[in-house]
């Protein structure tokens, strides 16, 4: 389908202004450096109790110099290595491993120090370089655009374009939300093993659980169909991406958007604006190009302004514990999360 230049700019410009995606992508590409000779430090802050990291540091500095990191939550400083004896509190210990050993503790109790070159950080992890990620992103994007039914390619594009600053920003926003913080700590999963679909089918119509079960039945799918994350190089950020995937269907339900092309584009724009994920923006833009001109104009004039308003004014939906609200009416959840239903 042909999209007029004016219409295309109307489709793209509000989102670009809101997200400043190009700047984020530019920083992510130019800021990436080789992992050789670096260490990844993930630890639990003893002051505020939040999980920190990964903090990337020079292996040489860790073994021969001084390393100090700052907690992103409470802003306290943590001494990681003092090979030069600059700080009395290190009491002669050269690094965090020796410091803990002096206290009779082990690194495993909250601190993981890993060499990150060609290392699998979690069970499904596939280690890739920046160049490999770029090639995967390009190839999967082309394939996904040509065939949106290729869930594996859509997933790969989502992961390889989800640059670290974007996922870290999402995690920070979740940390600032009481429920989001609990989700990051407990890491609940939405799978067939954790969701009792037979029970959800018994709930009254209009409740989140009942509508979720109907949604899945219409698509002939289950919660387990969501692909496992593979290409995110961070054990904490991988959960953020996995949580996004497993809660995507609830975004459809709370926004009352079906799985038609038009409604899917609306959800993608909503997610792209609220989360900043490039995959969502690209999916919304290129999906919009597939619409016939009449529907394109309807989307630009009606759907897009509504998407922007909801994404900006509503609660951060990835920080919602959907699994604890199955018995509640969707209409009540919309009020609680500042969602105004789209008026057709």
Secondary structure as UniProt FT lines:
FT   HELIX           5..19
FT   HELIX           21..31
FT   TURN            36..37
FT   STRAND          38..44
FT   TURN            46..48
FT   STRAND          51..58
FT   HELIX           59..64
FT   STRAND          66..70
FT   TURN            72..74
FT   STRAND          77..82
FT   TURN            83..84
FT   HELIX           88..90
FT   TURN            91..92
FT   HELIX           96..102
FT   TURN            103..104
FT   TURN            107..110
FT   STRAND          112..115
FT   TURN            117..118
FT   TURN            123..124
FT   HELIX           130..146
FT   TURN            148..149
FT   HELIX           151..160
FT   HELIX           164..175
FT   HELIX           178..186
FT   TURN            192..194
FT   HELIX           197..200
FT   TURN            201..202
FT   TURN            205..206
FT   HELIX           208..219
FT   HELIX           223..225
FT   TURN            235..236
FT   HELIX           237..255
FT   HELIX           261..275
FT   HELIX           278..289
FT   HELIX           293..298
FT   HELIX           299..303
FT   HELIX           304..313
FT   HELIX           317..319
FT   HELIX           322..324
FT   TURN            326..327
FT   HELIX           330..336
FT   TURN            337..338
//
